[in-house]
Amino acid sequence: MVRIIRIIALVLVILQVQPLSAQKKPTLMILPSDNWCTQRYFTTTYNNQGVTERYPNYQQAFQEDLELGPAISKIGELLTKMGYSLKDAEMEIKNVVTRTAEDNVTFSKNSGAQFQESTLDILKRKAKADIIIQLDWKVVSSTLSFTIEAFDAYTSKRIATSSGTEYRSSEPLPIQLQKTIEKKLKQFDKQMDAFYSDIQGNGREIILMVRTWNSWDGDLEKEYDGEELLDCIIAWMRKNTIKQQFNLSDATENFAQFEQVRIPLENKKGMQMDARDFAKQLQKHLQDAPYNITSKVMVRGLGEAIVVLGEK
């Protein structure tokens, strides 16, 4: 009898420990760094209301650089062995190009300003990777140096970084790059684990903005059941964020910006939640009584959404 009790106790201990050791790793997507693209002239220039902006042209980089694809593949092998799930960046880029040529969305009927998405924003939204890995390397004389950085796909915050330099060998660059990075990958993995443990306990971080169309006859100071609309939205935020974590960084009668908003990793259907999903929940809430407010949801990437009140 004592032996049976001990066996049961041992099984219970194993069951308690197993979820920790089998903790799900985040999904990654590996891309060349902005600097790598700029140095090799794989960039596209846009005129954003008189301001010239330059973005990486990932499609051109994958098509024209003979080392990029193999190098990313070799780094992907290392990360896959460590338990990470990888989204194929080259394939996702092809899908973005063939699926849609997204037009700029009118941000405000009053100012005529435009709400734009870069290629990276679109990639984040389409691929829905948790972390973006940016890879950079340089061959100078007889040395090979690299930098690998990890960014939260929702906030673009840097969460892990590693770099190193070695003498150039006779091996193909992708293979030497793989071996060089492998030596530095353990600490890099720890940094990403710390980030993912944080969002599992405290939720993902997003930005949510609430604005008003100038055609709407209301504003955020309009009262519903004795409470201003902004206060009603804040009350909703408290109920729907993880541990009531958010920061109202700026607000007027026509505008409210919530930063460091912590949302659940998954929605009620068990699907990965992003800023658009969260904003759609607020939109639905405001459609009901006593508000009866029609609104439009616009997004930038995974981690930023705007709810514009008054019309769609």
Helices and strands as residue ranges (DSSP letters): H 2-21, E 27-32, H 34-39, E 43-48, E 51-56, H 58-64, H 68-81, E 85-87, H 89-99, E 105-106, E 114-115, H 119-127, E 131-140, E 143-152, E 158-167, H 173-182, H 185-202, E 204-212, E 223-224, E 227-228, H 229-240, G 242-244, E 247-251, E 255-263, H 275-287, E 295-300, E 304-309
